[in-house]
Amino acid sequence: MGTLPASRNRPGPDSAWMVLILAASIPSSCLQPAQARDGLTIRREPATLDVGGDMTLVVLGIDQTLLVCSWYRGAEAGIAAKWILSYAPSATPQKFYGPAHTGRETVGPTCSLHITGLRGTDAGSYTLTVQGPGYNQAISMSVSFSARPVPWFLAVVVGVPLAVLVCVALLVTFIVCKRRRGSGTSNLIEPPGERTGIVPK
């Protein structure tokens, strides 16, 4: 089991919460599969993501017996450098932040992860671990940015000049080729007597 670095909101040494968070560092391969507990799913909102926008990974099906949940970047849990944050719901909820926390990530009562000011580096997988009495599991979700179609006005602005340039290039090529053909014909040497009808002896 790896150990997590000191969080920016670490409680006192006698707190039991750090023990739970350290337990969440168990590799995801050792955790129960996500479908082991019915109904636990992650939904991304909004469906289309833009750089500079916001994103929420909404968690559904959280058990009321939840003791602590943690978010990691990547498809595996338990990697200390990838730990974003942890949330411990209780009478006095506590939040703990890991080295992968950029200041743009927050977590709510349902363990949903909200990220503001999206960057290209935010694309990839995210893993949630949940712990409670008798269960300890992980579930992952992949996030990508959707490529939006080029606006019609931009297509017109770019397409029309490009079409004009192609037409001009074709016209110039046609004129040059025609002149070359005409020039080649005029430079031909006429046989003697072609115009006068006099045949040399």
C-alpha positions as CSV (number, residue, x, y, z in Angstrom):
1,M,0.0,0.0,0.0
2,G,1.4,3.4,-1.0
3,T,1.2,6.4,1.3
4,L,-0.4,9.6,0.2
5,P,1.6,12.9,0.7
6,A,0.5,15.4,3.3
7,S,-2.7,17.1,2.2
8,R,-3.2,20.8,2.3
9,N,-6.0,20.3,4.8
10,R,-4.6,17.5,6.9
11,P,-6.3,16.9,10.2
12,G,-4.5,16.2,13.5
13,P,-2.5,13.0,13.9
14,D,-5.3,11.3,16.0
15,S,-7.9,11.8,13.3
16,A,-9.4,8.5,11.9
17,W,-10.1,10.2,8.5
18,M,-6.5,10.0,7.3
19,V,-6.5,6.3,8.0
20,L,-9.5,5.9,5.7
21,I,-7.9,8.0,3.0
22,L,-4.7,6.1,3.2
23,A,-6.7,2.9,2.8
24,A,-8.1,4.4,-0.4
25,S,-4.7,4.2,-1.9
26,I,-5.1,0.4,-2.4
27,P,-4.6,-0.3,-6.2
28,S,-7.8,-0.4,-8.0
29,S,-7.0,-3.9,-9.2
30,C,-7.5,-5.1,-5.6
31,L,-10.9,-3.3,-5.2
32,Q,-14.3,-4.8,-5.9
33,P,-15.6,-4.2,-9.4
34,A,-17.9,-1.2,-9.8
35,Q,-20.9,-3.3,-10.5
36,A,-20.4,-5.0,-7.1
37,R,-22.7,-2.3,-5.6
38,D,-25.9,-1.7,-7.6
39,G,-26.5,1.7,-9.0
40,L,-23.1,3.4,-8.6
41,T,-22.4,5.3,-11.9
42,I,-20.7,8.4,-13.1
43,R,-22.3,10.8,-15.6
44,R,-20.5,13.7,-17.3
45,E,-22.2,17.1,-17.5
46,P,-22.3,18.8,-20.0
47,A,-22.2,16.2,-22.7
48,T,-20.0,18.5,-24.9
49,L,-16.9,19.9,-23.3
50,D,-15.0,23.0,-24.4
51,V,-11.6,24.3,-23.3
52,G,-12.2,27.1,-20.8
53,G,-15.6,25.7,-19.8
54,D,-16.7,23.7,-16.7
55,M,-17.4,20.0,-16.2
56,T,-19.0,18.0,-13.5
57,L,-18.6,14.2,-13.0
58,V,-21.9,13.5,-11.4
59,V,-21.9,10.5,-9.1
60,L,-25.1,8.5,-8.8
61,G,-26.0,5.8,-6.4
62,I,-23.8,6.8,-3.4
63,D,-24.7,4.7,-0.4
64,Q,-25.7,6.5,2.8
65,T,-23.2,4.5,4.7
66,L,-20.3,6.1,2.8
67,L,-17.3,7.0,5.0
68,V,-14.9,8.6,2.4
69,C,-14.6,9.0,-1.3
70,S,-11.5,10.0,-3.3
71,W,-10.8,11.2,-6.9
72,Y,-7.7,10.3,-8.9
73,R,-6.5,11.3,-12.4
74,G,-6.0,8.2,-14.5
75,A,-7.6,4.8,-14.8
76,E,-6.1,3.5,-11.5
77,A,-6.6,4.5,-7.9
78,G,-3.8,4.4,-5.3
79,I,-1.2,6.4,-7.2
80,A,-0.2,9.2,-4.8
81,A,0.8,11.7,-7.5
82,K,-2.5,11.3,-9.2
83,W,-4.6,11.9,-6.1
84,I,-6.9,15.0,-6.6
85,L,-8.9,15.2,-3.4
86,S,-11.0,13.2,-0.9
87,Y,-14.3,13.9,0.9
88,A,-15.5,12.5,4.2
89,P,-19.2,13.2,4.8
90,S,-20.0,13.4,8.5
91,A,-21.6,15.8,11.0
92,T,-18.6,18.1,10.1
93,P,-17.7,17.2,6.5
94,Q,-14.0,17.3,5.7
95,K,-12.1,17.7,2.5
96,F,-8.5,16.8,1.8
97,Y,-6.4,17.8,-1.3
98,G,-3.7,15.8,-3.0
99,P,-0.8,16.7,-5.3
100,A,-3.0,16.5,-8.4
101,H,-5.3,19.2,-7.2
102,T,-4.9,22.3,-9.3
103,G,-7.3,24.6,-7.4
104,R,-10.0,24.2,-10.0
105,E,-11.5,21.0,-8.6
106,T,-14.2,20.9,-5.9
107,V,-16.3,18.0,-4.6
108,G,-19.9,18.0,-3.3
109,P,-21.9,16.0,-0.8
110,T,-22.6,13.2,-3.4
111,C,-18.8,13.0,-4.2
112,S,-19.5,14.6,-7.6
113,L,-16.3,16.2,-9.0
114,H,-16.6,19.7,-10.5
115,I,-13.8,21.2,-12.5
116,T,-13.7,24.8,-13.8
117,G,-11.6,26.4,-16.5
118,L,-11.1,23.2,-18.4
119,R,-7.7,22.7,-20.1
120,G,-6.6,20.3,-22.8
121,T,-4.7,18.4,-20.1
122,D,-7.9,17.7,-18.3
123,A,-8.9,15.1,-20.9
124,G,-8.3,11.5,-19.9
125,S,-9.6,9.1,-17.3
126,Y,-10.8,9.8,-13.8
127,T,-11.2,7.3,-11.0
128,L,-13.5,7.5,-8.0
129,T,-13.0,5.3,-4.9
130,V,-15.7,4.9,-2.3
131,Q,-15.4,3.3,1.1
132,G,-17.9,2.3,3.7
133,P,-18.7,-0.5,6.1
134,G,-17.9,-3.7,4.3
135,Y,-17.1,-2.3,0.9
136,N,-14.2,-0.5,-0.9
137,Q,-14.4,-0.1,-4.6
138,A,-13.4,2.0,-7.6
139,I,-15.1,3.2,-10.8
140,S,-13.5,5.0,-13.7
141,M,-14.7,7.3,-16.5
142,S,-12.9,8.6,-19.6
143,V,-13.3,12.3,-20.5
144,S,-12.6,13.8,-24.0
145,F,-13.2,17.1,-25.7
146,S,-15.7,16.9,-28.6
147,A,-14.6,18.4,-31.9
148,R,-17.2,21.0,-33.0
149,P,-18.1,21.5,-36.7
150,V,-16.7,24.6,-38.4
151,P,-19.4,27.4,-38.4
152,W,-21.0,28.0,-41.8
153,F,-19.9,31.7,-41.9
154,L,-16.3,30.6,-41.3
155,A,-16.5,28.0,-44.1
156,V,-17.8,30.8,-46.4
157,V,-15.1,33.3,-45.4
158,V,-12.4,30.7,-46.0
159,G,-14.0,28.7,-48.8
160,V,-14.9,31.6,-51.2
161,P,-11.4,33.2,-51.4
162,L,-9.9,29.7,-51.8
163,A,-12.2,28.9,-54.6
164,V,-11.4,32.2,-56.4
165,L,-7.7,31.5,-56.1
166,V,-8.1,28.1,-57.6
167,C,-10.1,29.5,-60.5
168,V,-7.5,32.2,-61.1
169,A,-4.7,29.7,-61.0
170,L,-6.5,27.5,-63.6
171,L,-7.1,30.5,-65.8
172,V,-3.5,31.6,-65.7
173,T,-2.3,28.1,-66.5
174,F,-4.7,27.9,-69.4
175,I,-3.5,31.2,-70.9
176,V,0.2,30.4,-70.5
177,C,-0.3,27.0,-72.2
178,K,-2.2,28.6,-75.0
179,R,0.5,31.3,-75.6
180,R,3.2,28.7,-75.6
181,R,1.4,26.6,-78.2
182,G,0.8,29.8,-80.4
183,S,4.5,30.8,-80.0
184,G,5.6,27.3,-81.0
185,T,3.6,27.4,-84.2
186,S,4.8,30.8,-85.3
187,N,8.4,29.8,-85.0
188,L,8.2,26.9,-87.4
189,I,10.5,27.3,-90.5
190,E,8.4,27.4,-93.7
191,P,9.7,25.3,-96.5
192,P,11.1,27.4,-99.5
193,G,8.5,28.4,-102.0
194,E,5.7,27.8,-99.5
195,R,4.4,31.4,-100.1
196,T,5.8,32.3,-103.5
197,G,5.3,29.0,-105.2
198,I,8.8,29.0,-106.5
199,V,10.6,25.7,-106.1
200,P,14.3,26.1,-105.8
201,K,16.4,24.3,-108.5
